[in-house]
Amino acid sequence: MGFYERSVSGPLLLTMSYSGCDATGVGTKVVSRGDSLWHISRITYGDGTRYAIVCRANRDRIRDPNLIHPRQILFLLTKRR
């Protein structure tokens, strides 16, 4: 298994509460050159200041929030409907 790969068997379900907003489920994002957690958060959640959600969901993948790498796969929590 490579540095950026992870295999998951069976369904994956994450639940997290942040700033009064419950989140259930997960999507993924493959980091591209020039991406930042702020940019990914702004596109995903509509607010760059919520980059901590991405960071917390990927604790095992992100050692330094200021340094993410192209082809790195990040989990993105999705809102409960």
PDB file with SEQRES, HELIX, SHEET and CRYST1 records, atoms N, CA, C and O in Angstrom:
SEQRES   1 A   81  MET GLY PHE TYR GLU ARG SER VAL SER GLY PRO LEU LEU          
SEQRES   2 A   81  LEU THR MET SER TYR SER GLY CYS ASP ALA THR GLY VAL          
SEQRES   3 A   81  GLY THR LYS VAL VAL SER ARG GLY ASP SER LEU TRP HIS          
SEQRES   4 A   81  ILE SER ARG ILE THR TYR GLY ASP GLY THR ARG TYR ALA          
SEQRES   5 A   81  ILE VAL CYS ARG ALA ASN ARG ASP ARG ILE ARG ASP PRO          
SEQRES   6 A   81  ASN LEU ILE HIS PRO ARG GLN ILE LEU PHE LEU LEU THR          
SEQRES   7 A   81  LYS ARG ARG                                                  
HELIX    1 AA1 LEU A   37  TYR A   45  1                                   9    
HELIX    2 AA2 GLY A   48  ARG A   50  5                                   3    
HELIX    3 AA3 TYR A   51  ALA A   57  1                                   7    
SHEET    1 AA1 3 THR A  15  TYR A  18  0                                        
SHEET    2 AA1 3 CYS A  21  VAL A  30 -1                                        
SHEET    3 AA1 3 ILE A  73  LYS A  79 -1                                        
CRYST1    1.000    1.000    1.000  90.00  90.00  90.00 P 1           1          
ATOM      1  N   MET A   1       0.851  -1.175   0.000  1.00  0.00           N  
ATOM      2  CA  MET A   1       0.000   0.000   0.000  1.00  0.00           C  
ATOM      3  C   MET A   1       0.893   1.232   0.000  1.00  0.00           C  
ATOM      4  O   MET A   1       1.813   1.322   0.812  1.00  0.00           O  
ATOM      5  N   GLY A   2       0.638   2.188  -0.899  1.00  0.00           N  
ATOM      6  CA  GLY A   2       1.437   3.401  -1.011  1.00  0.00           C  
ATOM      7  C   GLY A   2       1.100   4.412   0.062  1.00  0.00           C  
ATOM      8  O   GLY A   2       0.141   4.243   0.816  1.00  0.00           O  
ATOM      9  N   PHE A   3       1.893   5.455   0.123  1.00  0.00           N  
ATOM     10  CA  PHE A   3       1.732   6.504   1.128  1.00  0.00           C  
ATOM     11  C   PHE A   3       0.365   7.168   1.051  1.00  0.00           C  
ATOM     12  O   PHE A   3      -0.214   7.504   2.084  1.00  0.00           O  
ATOM     13  N   TYR A   4      -0.163   7.363  -0.154  1.00  0.00           N  
ATOM     14  CA  TYR A   4      -1.422   8.088  -0.321  1.00  0.00           C  
ATOM     15  C   TYR A   4      -2.626   7.182  -0.490  1.00  0.00           C  
ATOM     16  O   TYR A   4      -3.733   7.666  -0.723  1.00  0.00           O  
ATOM     17  N   GLU A   5      -2.432   5.888  -0.379  1.00  0.00           N  
ATOM     18  CA  GLU A   5      -3.539   4.966  -0.606  1.00  0.00           C  
ATOM     19  C   GLU A   5      -4.011   4.367   0.713  1.00  0.00           C  
ATOM     20  O   GLU A   5      -3.240   4.222   1.661  1.00  0.00           O  
ATOM     21  N   ARG A   6      -5.282   4.026   0.752  1.00  0.00           N  
ATOM     22  CA  ARG A   6      -5.845   3.370   1.924  1.00  0.00           C  
ATOM     23  C   ARG A   6      -7.023   2.546   1.459  1.00  0.00           C  
ATOM     24  O   ARG A   6      -7.907   3.045   0.764  1.00  0.00           O  
ATOM     25  N   SER A   7      -7.034   1.295   1.839  1.00  0.00           N  
ATOM     26  CA  SER A   7      -8.172   0.469   1.455  1.00  0.00           C  
ATOM     27  C   SER A   7      -9.112   0.352   2.647  1.00  0.00           C  
ATOM     28  O   SER A   7      -8.675   0.205   3.788  1.00  0.00           O  
ATOM     29  N   VAL A   8     -10.383   0.419   2.369  1.00  0.00           N  
ATOM     30  CA  VAL A   8     -11.401   0.326   3.404  1.00  0.00           C  
ATOM     31  C   VAL A   8     -12.377  -0.750   2.965  1.00  0.00           C  
ATOM     32  O   VAL A   8     -12.917  -0.700   1.860  1.00  0.00           O  
ATOM     33  N   SER A   9     -12.599  -1.720   3.837  1.00  0.00           N  
ATOM     34  CA  SER A   9     -13.577  -2.745   3.499  1.00  0.00           C  
ATOM     35  C   SER A   9     -14.870  -2.450   4.235  1.00  0.00           C  
ATOM     36  O   SER A   9     -14.858  -2.115   5.420  1.00  0.00           O  
ATOM     37  N   GLY A  10     -15.965  -2.573   3.542  1.00  0.00           N  
ATOM     38  CA  GLY A  10     -17.266  -2.302   4.143  1.00  0.00           C  
ATOM     39  C   GLY A  10     -17.572  -0.813   4.118  1.00  0.00           C  
ATOM     40  O   GLY A  10     -16.739  -0.013   3.693  1.00  0.00           O  
ATOM     41  N   PRO A  11     -18.757  -0.440   4.571  1.00  0.00           N  
ATOM     42  CA  PRO A  11     -19.149   0.971   4.554  1.00  0.00           C  
ATOM     43  C   PRO A  11     -18.368   1.770   5.588  1.00  0.00           C  
ATOM     44  O   PRO A  11     -18.030   1.266   6.659  1.00  0.00           O  
ATOM     45  N   LEU A  12     -18.091   3.008   5.253  1.00  0.00           N  
ATOM     46  CA  LEU A  12     -17.364   3.901   6.142  1.00  0.00           C  
ATOM     47  C   LEU A  12     -18.317   5.014   6.555  1.00  0.00           C  
ATOM     48  O   LEU A  12     -18.908   5.677   5.702  1.00  0.00           O  
ATOM     49  N   LEU A  13     -18.467   5.219   7.842  1.00  0.00           N  
ATOM     50  CA  LEU A  13     -19.363   6.250   8.335  1.00  0.00           C  
ATOM     51  C   LEU A  13     -18.666   7.007   9.447  1.00  0.00           C  
ATOM     52  O   LEU A  13     -18.268   6.423  10.455  1.00  0.00           O  
ATOM     53  N   LEU A  14     -18.522   8.305   9.261  1.00  0.00           N  
ATOM     54  CA  LEU A  14     -17.940   9.166  10.273  1.00  0.00           C  
ATOM     55  C   LEU A  14     -19.014  10.123  10.748  1.00  0.00           C  
ATOM     56  O   LEU A  14     -19.820  10.600   9.949  1.00  0.00           O  
ATOM     57  N   THR A  15     -19.034  10.405  12.025  1.00  0.00           N  
ATOM     58  CA  THR A  15     -19.965  11.383  12.556  1.00  0.00           C  
ATOM     59  C   THR A  15     -19.172  12.394  13.358  1.00  0.00           C  
ATOM     60  O   THR A  15     -18.335  12.027  14.183  1.00  0.00           O  
ATOM     61  N   MET A  16     -19.438  13.664  13.114  1.00  0.00           N  
ATOM     62  CA  MET A  16     -18.692  14.719  13.783  1.00  0.00           C  
ATOM     63  C   MET A  16     -19.595  15.916  13.981  1.00  0.00           C  
ATOM     64  O   MET A  16     -20.431  16.209  13.126  1.00  0.00           O  
ATOM     65  N   SER A  17     -19.445  16.601  15.078  1.00  0.00           N  
ATOM     66  CA  SER A  17     -20.183  17.823  15.311  1.00  0.00           C  
ATOM     67  C   SER A  17     -19.176  18.962  15.427  1.00  0.00           C  
ATOM     68  O   SER A  17     -18.215  18.869  16.190  1.00  0.00           O  
ATOM     69  N   TYR A  18     -19.394  20.029  14.676  1.00  0.00           N  
ATOM     70  CA  TYR A  18     -18.478  21.163  14.683  1.00  0.00           C  
ATOM     71  C   TYR A  18     -19.288  22.434  14.520  1.00  0.00           C  
ATOM     72  O   TYR A  18     -20.089  22.540  13.591  1.00  0.00           O  
ATOM     73  N   SER A  19     -19.100  23.378  15.388  1.00  0.00           N  
ATOM     74  CA  SER A  19     -19.794  24.670  15.340  1.00  0.00           C  
ATOM     75  C   SER A  19     -21.305  24.512  15.225  1.00  0.00           C  
ATOM     76  O   SER A  19     -21.953  25.250  14.483  1.00  0.00           O  
ATOM     77  N   GLY A  20     -21.868  23.552  15.955  1.00  0.00           N  
ATOM     78  CA  GLY A  20     -23.303  23.374  15.955  1.00  0.00           C  
ATOM     79  C   GLY A  20     -23.853  22.715  14.709  1.00  0.00           C  
ATOM     80  O   GLY A  20     -25.068  22.691  14.516  1.00  0.00           O  
ATOM     81  N   CYS A  21     -23.008  22.188  13.872  1.00  0.00           N  
ATOM     82  CA  CYS A  21     -23.443  21.564  12.618  1.00  0.00           C  
ATOM     83  C   CYS A  21     -23.076  20.089  12.646  1.00  0.00           C  
ATOM     84  O   CYS A  21     -21.892  19.752  12.672  1.00  0.00           O  
ATOM     85  N   ASP A  22     -24.062  19.210  12.642  1.00  0.00           N  
ATOM     86  CA  ASP A  22     -23.778  17.774  12.612  1.00  0.00           C  
ATOM     87  C   ASP A  22     -23.388  17.365  11.213  1.00  0.00           C  
ATOM     88  O   ASP A  22     -23.954  17.847  10.231  1.00  0.00           O  
ATOM     89  N   ALA A  23     -22.417  16.472  11.126  1.00  0.00           N  
ATOM     90  CA  ALA A  23     -21.980  15.974   9.830  1.00  0.00           C  
ATOM     91  C   ALA A  23     -21.951  14.459   9.872  1.00  0.00           C  
ATOM     92  O   ALA A  23     -21.451  13.868  10.829  1.00  0.00           O  
ATOM     93  N   THR A  24     -22.477  13.840   8.854  1.00  0.00           N  
ATOM     94  CA  THR A  24     -22.471  12.384   8.757  1.00  0.00           C  
ATOM     95  C   THR A  24     -22.078  12.016   7.345  1.00  0.00           C  
ATOM     96  O   THR A  24     -22.512  12.651   6.384  1.00  0.00           O  
ATOM     97  N   GLY A  25     -21.265  11.000   7.222  1.00  0.00           N  
ATOM     98  CA  GLY A  25     -20.852  10.551   5.907  1.00  0.00           C  
ATOM     99  C   GLY A  25     -19.525  11.142   5.519  1.00  0.00           C  
ATOM    100  O   GLY A  25     -18.959  11.974   6.227  1.00  0.00           O  
ATOM    101  N   VAL A  26     -19.047  10.705   4.401  1.00  0.00           N  
ATOM    102  CA  VAL A  26     -17.738  11.165   3.979  1.00  0.00           C  
ATOM    103  C   VAL A  26     -17.638  11.137   2.461  1.00  0.00           C  
ATOM    104  O   VAL A  26     -18.152  10.235   1.800  1.00  0.00           O  
ATOM    105  N   GLY A  27     -16.969  12.140   1.930  1.00  0.00           N  
ATOM    106  CA  GLY A  27     -16.598  12.177   0.525  1.00  0.00           C  
ATOM    107  C   GLY A  27     -15.077  12.200   0.495  1.00  0.00           C  
ATOM    108  O   GLY A  27     -14.439  12.216   1.547  1.00  0.00           O  
ATOM    109  N   THR A  28     -14.503  12.201  -0.672  1.00  0.00           N  
ATOM    110  CA  THR A  28     -13.055  12.273  -0.754  1.00  0.00           C  
ATOM    111  C   THR A  28     -12.640  13.377  -1.703  1.00  0.00           C  
ATOM    112  O   THR A  28     -13.407  13.797  -2.570  1.00  0.00           O  
ATOM    113  N   LYS A  29     -11.430  13.832  -1.528  1.00  0.00           N  
ATOM    114  CA  LYS A  29     -10.839  14.857  -2.395  1.00  0.00           C  
ATOM    115  C   LYS A  29      -9.392  14.468  -2.632  1.00  0.00           C  
ATOM    116  O   LYS A  29      -8.638  14.250  -1.683  1.00  0.00           O  
ATOM    117  N   VAL A  30      -9.007  14.381  -3.889  1.00  0.00           N  
ATOM    118  CA  VAL A  30      -7.609  14.151  -4.233  1.00  0.00           C  
ATOM    119  C   VAL A  30      -6.970  15.530  -4.365  1.00  0.00           C  
ATOM    120  O   VAL A  30      -7.397  16.341  -5.187  1.00  0.00           O  
ATOM    121  N   VAL A  31      -5.962  15.790  -3.567  1.00  0.00           N  
ATOM    122  CA  VAL A  31      -5.309  17.089  -3.553  1.00  0.00           C  
ATOM    123  C   VAL A  31      -4.605  17.322  -4.887  1.00  0.00           C  
ATOM    124  O   VAL A  31      -3.911  16.446  -5.404  1.00  0.00           O  
ATOM    125  N   SER A  32      -4.799  18.519  -5.430  1.00  0.00           N  
ATOM    126  CA  SER A  32      -4.140  18.933  -6.668  1.00  0.00           C  
ATOM    127  C   SER A  32      -3.080  19.976  -6.347  1.00  0.00           C  
ATOM    128  O   SER A  32      -3.099  20.589  -5.280  1.00  0.00           O  
ATOM    129  N   ARG A  33      -2.166  20.167  -7.271  1.00  0.00           N  
ATOM    130  CA  ARG A  33      -1.128  21.176  -7.094  1.00  0.00           C  
ATOM    131  C   ARG A  33      -1.780  22.540  -6.868  1.00  0.00           C  
ATOM    132  O   ARG A  33      -2.675  22.932  -7.616  1.00  0.00           O  
ATOM    133  N   GLY A  34      -1.340  23.253  -5.852  1.00  0.00           N  
ATOM    134  CA  GLY A  34      -1.884  24.570  -5.538  1.00  0.00           C  
ATOM    135  C   GLY A  34      -3.024  24.556  -4.541  1.00  0.00           C  
ATOM    136  O   GLY A  34      -3.434  25.620  -4.077  1.00  0.00           O  
ATOM    137  N   ASP A  35      -3.554  23.385  -4.192  1.00  0.00           N  
ATOM    138  CA  ASP A  35      -4.631  23.299  -3.202  1.00  0.00           C  
ATOM    139  C   ASP A  35      -4.109  23.625  -1.807  1.00  0.00           C  
ATOM    140  O   ASP A  35      -2.933  23.419  -1.504  1.00  0.00           O  
ATOM    141  N   SER A  36      -4.986  24.127  -0.980  1.00  0.00           N  
ATOM    142  CA  SER A  36      -4.709  24.337   0.447  1.00  0.00           C  
ATOM    143  C   SER A  36      -5.947  23.890   1.217  1.00  0.00           C  
ATOM    144  O   SER A  36      -7.026  23.763   0.639  1.00  0.00           O  
ATOM    145  N   LEU A  37      -5.799  23.653   2.502  1.00  0.00           N  
ATOM    146  CA  LEU A  37      -6.964  23.268   3.304  1.00  0.00           C  
ATOM    147  C   LEU A  37      -8.002  24.392   3.297  1.00  0.00           C  
ATOM    148  O   LEU A  37      -9.204  24.129   3.307  1.00  0.00           O  
ATOM    149  N   TRP A  38      -7.542  25.629   3.281  1.00  0.00           N  
ATOM    150  CA  TRP A  38      -8.454  26.777   3.231  1.00  0.00           C  
ATOM    151  C   TRP A  38      -9.288  26.726   1.946  1.00  0.00           C  
ATOM    152  O   TRP A  38     -10.508  26.883   1.986  1.00  0.00           O  
ATOM    153  N   HIS A  39      -8.629  26.507   0.820  1.00  0.00           N  
ATOM    154  CA  HIS A  39      -9.324  26.456  -0.475  1.00  0.00           C  
ATOM    155  C   HIS A  39     -10.307  25.277  -0.524  1.00  0.00           C  
ATOM    156  O   HIS A  39     -11.449  25.436  -0.954  1.00  0.00           O  
ATOM    157  N   ILE A  40      -9.862  24.111  -0.086  1.00  0.00           N  
ATOM    158  CA  ILE A  40     -10.728  22.924  -0.082  1.00  0.00           C  
ATOM    159  C   ILE A  40     -11.936  23.161   0.816  1.00  0.00           C  
ATOM    160  O   ILE A  40     -13.055  22.790   0.460  1.00  0.00           O  
ATOM    161  N   SER A  41     -11.722  23.775   1.975  1.00  0.00           N  
ATOM    162  CA  SER A  41     -12.811  24.077   2.897  1.00  0.00           C  
ATOM    163  C   SER A  41     -13.783  25.098   2.308  1.00  0.00           C  
ATOM    164  O   SER A  41     -14.996  24.969   2.474  1.00  0.00           O  
ATOM    165  N   ARG A  42     -13.256  26.106   1.625  1.00  0.00           N  
ATOM    166  CA  ARG A  42     -14.121  27.125   1.022  1.00  0.00           C  
ATOM    167  C   ARG A  42     -15.004  26.511  -0.052  1.00  0.00           C  
ATOM    168  O   ARG A  42     -16.181  26.856  -0.156  1.00  0.00           O  
ATOM    169  N   ILE A  43     -14.449  25.599  -0.859  1.00  0.00           N  
ATOM    170  CA  ILE A  43     -15.221  24.951  -1.916  1.00  0.00           C  
ATOM    171  C   ILE A  43     -16.237  23.962  -1.317  1.00  0.00           C  
ATOM    172  O   ILE A  43     -17.380  23.893  -1.769  1.00  0.00           O  
ATOM    173  N   THR A  44     -15.818  23.206  -0.308  1.00  0.00           N  
ATOM    174  CA  THR A  44     -16.663  22.158   0.269  1.00  0.00           C  
ATOM    175  C   THR A  44     -17.732  22.705   1.203  1.00  0.00           C  
ATOM    176  O   THR A  44     -18.896  22.312   1.118  1.00  0.00           O  
ATOM    177  N   TYR A  45     -17.340  23.611   2.095  1.00  0.00           N  
ATOM    178  CA  TYR A  45     -18.254  24.090   3.143  1.00  0.00           C  
ATOM    179  C   TYR A  45     -18.686  25.542   2.963  1.00  0.00           C  
ATOM    180  O   TYR A  45     -19.503  26.039   3.737  1.00  0.00           O  
ATOM    181  N   GLY A  46     -18.152  26.228   1.954  1.00  0.00           N  
ATOM    182  CA  GLY A  46     -18.526  27.610   1.714  1.00  0.00           C  
ATOM    183  C   GLY A  46     -17.810  28.610   2.594  1.00  0.00           C  
ATOM    184  O   GLY A  46     -18.138  29.796   2.568  1.00  0.00           O  
ATOM    185  N   ASP A  47     -16.830  28.159   3.379  1.00  0.00           N  
ATOM    186  CA  ASP A  47     -16.122  29.036   4.302  1.00  0.00           C  
ATOM    187  C   ASP A  47     -14.731  28.480   4.572  1.00  0.00           C  
ATOM    188  O   ASP A  47     -14.585  27.386   5.118  1.00  0.00           O  
ATOM    189  N   GLY A  48     -13.719  29.236   4.190  1.00  0.00           N  
ATOM    190  CA  GLY A  48     -12.341  28.786   4.366  1.00  0.00           C  
ATOM    191  C   GLY A  48     -11.932  28.603   5.816  1.00  0.00           C  
ATOM    192  O   GLY A  48     -11.036  27.815   6.119  1.00  0.00           O  
ATOM    193  N   THR A  49     -12.594  29.336   6.723  1.00  0.00           N  
ATOM    194  CA  THR A  49     -12.220  29.231   8.139  1.00  0.00           C  
ATOM    195  C   THR A  49     -12.609  27.877   8.736  1.00  0.00           C  
ATOM    196  O   THR A  49     -12.220  27.567   9.862  1.00  0.00           O  
ATOM    197  N   ARG A  50     -13.353  27.088   8.011  1.00  0.00           N  
ATOM    198  CA  ARG A  50     -13.731  25.755   8.490  1.00  0.00           C  
ATOM    199  C   ARG A  50     -12.724  24.671   8.071  1.00  0.00           C  
ATOM    200  O   ARG A  50     -13.050  23.484   8.056  1.00  0.00           O  
ATOM    201  N   TYR A  51     -11.514  25.090   7.737  1.00  0.00           N  
ATOM    202  CA  TYR A  51     -10.473  24.133   7.355  1.00  0.00           C  
ATOM    203  C   TYR A  51     -10.196  23.136   8.472  1.00  0.00           C  
ATOM    204  O   TYR A  51      -9.705  22.039   8.208  1.00  0.00           O  
ATOM    205  N   ALA A  52     -10.501  23.499   9.714  1.00  0.00           N  
ATOM    206  CA  ALA A  52     -10.284  22.599  10.854  1.00  0.00           C  
ATOM    207  C   ALA A  52     -11.119  21.329  10.724  1.00  0.00           C  
ATOM    208  O   ALA A  52     -10.712  20.276  11.213  1.00  0.00           O  
ATOM    209  N   ILE A  53     -12.277  21.408  10.075  1.00  0.00           N  
ATOM    210  CA  ILE A  53     -13.109  20.222   9.858  1.00  0.00           C  
ATOM    211  C   ILE A  53     -12.344  19.221   8.992  1.00  0.00           C  
ATOM    212  O   ILE A  53     -12.309  18.028   9.293  1.00  0.00           O  
ATOM    213  N   VAL A  54     -11.735  19.716   7.923  1.00  0.00           N  
ATOM    214  CA  VAL A  54     -10.955  18.852   7.034  1.00  0.00           C  
ATOM    215  C   VAL A  54      -9.748  18.296   7.796  1.00  0.00           C  
ATOM    216  O   VAL A  54      -9.427  17.112   7.692  1.00  0.00           O  
ATOM    217  N   CYS A  55      -9.103  19.146   8.542  1.00  0.00           N  
ATOM    218  CA  CYS A  55      -7.920  18.737   9.302  1.00  0.00           C  
ATOM    219  C   CYS A  55      -8.262  17.651  10.326  1.00  0.00           C  
ATOM    220  O   CYS A  55      -7.549  16.653  10.432  1.00  0.00           O  
ATOM    221  N   ARG A  56      -9.328  17.837  11.065  1.00  0.00           N  
ATOM    222  CA  ARG A  56      -9.729  16.850  12.086  1.00  0.00           C  
ATOM    223  C   ARG A  56     -10.164  15.532  11.469  1.00  0.00           C  
ATOM    224  O   ARG A  56      -9.904  14.469  12.033  1.00  0.00           O  
ATOM    225  N   ALA A  57     -10.818  15.588  10.325  1.00  0.00           N  
ATOM    226  CA  ALA A  57     -11.267  14.358   9.663  1.00  0.00           C  
ATOM    227  C   ALA A  57     -10.095  13.575   9.077  1.00  0.00           C  
ATOM    228  O   ALA A  57     -10.240  12.404   8.726  1.00  0.00           O  
ATOM    229  N   ASN A  58      -8.940  14.219   8.972  1.00  0.00           N  
ATOM    230  CA  ASN A  58      -7.768  13.592   8.359  1.00  0.00           C  
ATOM    231  C   ASN A  58      -6.552  13.631   9.275  1.00  0.00           C  
ATOM    232  O   ASN A  58      -5.422  13.765   8.805  1.00  0.00           O  
ATOM    233  N   ARG A  59      -6.777  13.515  10.571  1.00  0.00           N  
ATOM    234  CA  ARG A  59      -5.684  13.574  11.546  1.00  0.00           C  
ATOM    235  C   ARG A  59      -4.549  12.613  11.227  1.00  0.00           C  
ATOM    236  O   ARG A  59      -3.378  12.941  11.416  1.00  0.00           O  
ATOM    237  N   ASP A  60      -4.897  11.429  10.744  1.00  0.00           N  
ATOM    238  CA  ASP A  60      -3.871  10.430  10.444  1.00  0.00           C  
ATOM    239  C   ASP A  60      -3.152  10.711   9.130  1.00  0.00           C  
ATOM    240  O   ASP A  60      -2.154  10.052   8.835  1.00  0.00           O  
ATOM    241  N   ARG A  61      -3.621  11.660   8.337  1.00  0.00           N  
ATOM    242  CA  ARG A  61      -3.031  11.965   7.037  1.00  0.00           C  
ATOM    243  C   ARG A  61      -2.315  13.310   6.995  1.00  0.00           C  
ATOM    244  O   ARG A  61      -1.419  13.511   6.175  1.00  0.00           O  
ATOM    245  N   ILE A  62      -2.703  14.225   7.867  1.00  0.00           N  
ATOM    246  CA  ILE A  62      -2.150  15.577   7.848  1.00  0.00           C  
ATOM    247  C   ILE A  62      -1.363  15.816   9.128  1.00  0.00           C  
ATOM    248  O   ILE A  62      -1.938  15.895  10.214  1.00  0.00           O  
ATOM    249  N   ARG A  63      -0.064  15.930   8.998  1.00  0.00           N  
ATOM    250  CA  ARG A  63       0.779  16.227  10.168  1.00  0.00           C  
ATOM    251  C   ARG A  63       0.892  17.729  10.376  1.00  0.00           C  
ATOM    252  O   ARG A  63       0.912  18.210  11.509  1.00  0.00           O  
ATOM    253  N   ASP A  64       0.967  18.471   9.265  1.00  0.00           N  
ATOM    254  CA  ASP A  64       1.094  19.930   9.295  1.00  0.00           C  
ATOM    255  C   ASP A  64       0.011  20.511   8.388  1.00  0.00           C  
ATOM    256  O   ASP A  64       0.055  20.302   7.175  1.00  0.00           O  
ATOM    257  N   PRO A  65      -0.963  21.238   8.951  1.00  0.00           N  
ATOM    258  CA  PRO A  65      -2.053  21.785   8.136  1.00  0.00           C  
ATOM    259  C   PRO A  65      -1.585  22.722   7.024  1.00  0.00           C  
ATOM    260  O   PRO A  65      -2.319  22.958   6.065  1.00  0.00           O  
ATOM    261  N   ASN A  66      -0.388  23.247   7.143  1.00  0.00           N  
ATOM    262  CA  ASN A  66       0.155  24.137   6.118  1.00  0.00           C  
ATOM    263  C   ASN A  66       0.852  23.386   4.990  1.00  0.00           C  
ATOM    264  O   ASN A  66       1.341  23.996   4.040  1.00  0.00           O  
ATOM    265  N   LEU A  67       0.895  22.058   5.098  1.00  0.00           N  
ATOM    266  CA  LEU A  67       1.618  21.272   4.103  1.00  0.00           C  
ATOM    267  C   LEU A  67       0.809  20.033   3.709  1.00  0.00           C  
ATOM    268  O   LEU A  67       0.797  19.029   4.422  1.00  0.00           O  
ATOM    269  N   ILE A  68       0.138  20.123   2.567  1.00  0.00           N  
ATOM    270  CA  ILE A  68      -0.533  18.955   1.989  1.00  0.00           C  
ATOM    271  C   ILE A  68       0.093  18.716   0.622  1.00  0.00           C  
ATOM    272  O   ILE A  68       0.682  19.626   0.037  1.00  0.00           O  
ATOM    273  N   HIS A  69      -0.032  17.505   0.117  1.00  0.00           N  
ATOM    274  CA  HIS A  69       0.694  17.113  -1.081  1.00  0.00           C  
ATOM    275  C   HIS A  69      -0.235  16.684  -2.212  1.00  0.00           C  
ATOM    276  O   HIS A  69      -1.279  16.082  -1.959  1.00  0.00           O  
ATOM    277  N   PRO A  70       0.135  16.989  -3.472  1.00  0.00           N  
ATOM    278  CA  PRO A  70      -0.646  16.505  -4.608  1.00  0.00           C  
ATOM    279  C   PRO A  70      -0.786  14.985  -4.549  1.00  0.00           C  
ATOM    280  O   PRO A  70       0.134  14.280  -4.134  1.00  0.00           O  
ATOM    281  N   ARG A  71      -1.937  14.499  -4.968  1.00  0.00           N  
ATOM    282  CA  ARG A  71      -2.332  13.085  -4.989  1.00  0.00           C  
ATOM    283  C   ARG A  71      -2.663  12.544  -3.596  1.00  0.00           C  
ATOM    284  O   ARG A  71      -3.009  11.370  -3.467  1.00  0.00           O  
ATOM    285  N   GLN A  72      -2.565  13.362  -2.564  1.00  0.00           N  
ATOM    286  CA  GLN A  72      -2.977  12.943  -1.226  1.00  0.00           C  
ATOM    287  C   GLN A  72      -4.504  12.870  -1.229  1.00  0.00           C  
ATOM    288  O   GLN A  72      -5.166  13.756  -1.769  1.00  0.00           O  
ATOM    289  N   ILE A  73      -5.055  11.834  -0.637  1.00  0.00           N  
ATOM    290  CA  ILE A  73      -6.507  11.660  -0.592  1.00  0.00           C  
ATOM    291  C   ILE A  73      -7.010  12.081   0.785  1.00  0.00           C  
ATOM    292  O   ILE A  73      -6.574  11.551   1.807  1.00  0.00           O  
ATOM    293  N   LEU A  74      -7.929  13.034   0.797  1.00  0.00           N  
ATOM    294  CA  LEU A  74      -8.489  13.548   2.047  1.00  0.00           C  
ATOM    295  C   LEU A  74      -9.958  13.165   2.152  1.00  0.00           C  
ATOM    296  O   LEU A  74     -10.672  13.120   1.150  1.00  0.00           O  
ATOM    297  N   PHE A  75     -10.402  12.889   3.372  1.00  0.00           N  
ATOM    298  CA  PHE A  75     -11.816  12.657   3.644  1.00  0.00           C  
ATOM    299  C   PHE A  75     -12.482  14.005   3.885  1.00  0.00           C  
ATOM    300  O   PHE A  75     -11.924  14.870   4.560  1.00  0.00           O  
ATOM    301  N   LEU A  76     -13.667  14.178   3.333  1.00  0.00           N  
ATOM    302  CA  LEU A  76     -14.461  15.401   3.540  1.00  0.00           C  
ATOM    303  C   LEU A  76     -15.792  14.999   4.138  1.00  0.00           C  
ATOM    304  O   LEU A  76     -16.539  14.224   3.540  1.00  0.00           O  
ATOM    305  N   LEU A  77     -16.089  15.519   5.309  1.00  0.00           N  
ATOM    306  CA  LEU A  77     -17.358  15.217   5.962  1.00  0.00           C  
ATOM    307  C   LEU A  77     -18.480  15.948   5.253  1.00  0.00           C  
ATOM    308  O   LEU A  77     -18.307  17.081   4.804  1.00  0.00           O  
ATOM    309  N   THR A  78     -19.624  15.305   5.152  1.00  0.00           N  
ATOM    310  CA  THR A  78     -20.777  15.904   4.487  1.00  0.00           C  
ATOM    311  C   THR A  78     -21.885  16.156   5.509  1.00  0.00           C  
ATOM    312  O   THR A  78     -22.009  15.436   6.500  1.00  0.00           O  
ATOM    313  N   LYS A  79     -22.676  17.174   5.256  1.00  0.00           N  
ATOM    314  CA  LYS A  79     -23.748  17.534   6.181  1.00  0.00           C  
ATOM    315  C   LYS A  79     -24.865  16.507   6.186  1.00  0.00           C  
ATOM    316  O   LYS A  79     -25.158  15.872   5.173  1.00  0.00           O  
ATOM    317  N   ARG A  80     -25.473  16.360   7.337  1.00  0.00           N  
ATOM    318  CA  ARG A  80     -26.676  15.527   7.480  1.00  0.00           C  
ATOM    319  C   ARG A  80     -27.846  16.259   6.882  1.00  0.00           C  
ATOM    320  O   ARG A  80     -27.995  17.458   7.116  1.00  0.00           O  
ATOM    321  N   ARG A  81     -28.681  15.593   6.122  1.00  0.00           N  
ATOM    322  CA  ARG A  81     -29.841  16.243   5.463  1.00  0.00           C  
ATOM    323  C   ARG A  81     -31.077  16.076   6.282  1.00  0.00           C  
ATOM    324  O   ARG A  81     -32.144  16.550   5.892  1.00  0.00           O  
TER     325      ARG A  81                                                      
END                                                                             
